[in-house]
Amino acid sequence: MTRQEIEEKVRDFLIEDLEIDEERIADDARLKEDMGIDSLDFVDIVVIVERNFGFKIKPEDMTKVKTLRDFCDFIENKMQL
């Protein structure tokens, strides 16, 4: 899966499943502060990532993920393993 495909899938589920306004989605947008993703949304993200990308996320995996770019980097790295 290419980086572009990862970004498109992430963007799609942020808009469709988490109902985040498209204007708020940017590479440097902070997940919590700028996009309003809360702890309940992170539970949904775990399920969505497993369904879309085929791997599980542990809470400790997300400690360094602050921005959308970080999140896509994280997914891309996991997909290469």
N, C-alpha and C positions, 0 to 999 in steps of 0.2 A: 504494500500500500504506500502510495506516495505521500509526501508532506501535504500537498494540496488536498488530497482526498481526506486525510486526517482532519485538516482544518475545516473542510466543508462539512464533514460529519459532526464535528464538535459544534460548529456554528448552527447547524440544523437542529441538533438536540437542545442547544441553549434556547433557541427561539421557540421550537415546537413543544418540547417537554417541560422546560423550566419557565417558559413564557417571559424571557428576557427581551426587552425592546432591542431591535436590531441596531439602533443608533448607539447603544451602550456597549456593543461588542467591538472591541479593537484589540490588536495584539498586545498593547501595553496596558490594557484595562486590568485593574486589580479585581480578582474574583469576588472578594467580599465587599470591599469599599466602593468600587465603581459599578459592579454589575449586581450587587445586592444578593449574592449567593450566600445562604446561611447554612447552618449545620444540617437541617432537614434536606436542603437541596443537595448537599454532599452525599447523603444516603442515596438519593435518586441517581446521582452521578455514578456512584459505584455500580449500581444495577445497569445503567445505560452503557457504561464503558464495557462491562462484561458482555453485554448483548451485542454491542457494535464492534468491539475490538478483540474479544475472546480472552481477556485476562482479568484477574481480580485486582482491586486496589485495596491496600491495607491503609488504615488511617495514618500510620507513620510515614507511608510513601508520599503523602501530600504535604508534609511539613514545610518543604522548600518551595512548594508551588504557590506562587503569589499572583502571577498574571496569566492571562490567556496564553501568551507565548510560552510561559513555563509549563503550562498544562499540556499544550501541544507537543512541546519538547519531551515531556515525560512520556506521553503516549508513544511518540515516535521511537524513543529509546527502548521502551518495553516491547514494541513490535519487532525490533531488530534482534532481540534475544532469542 
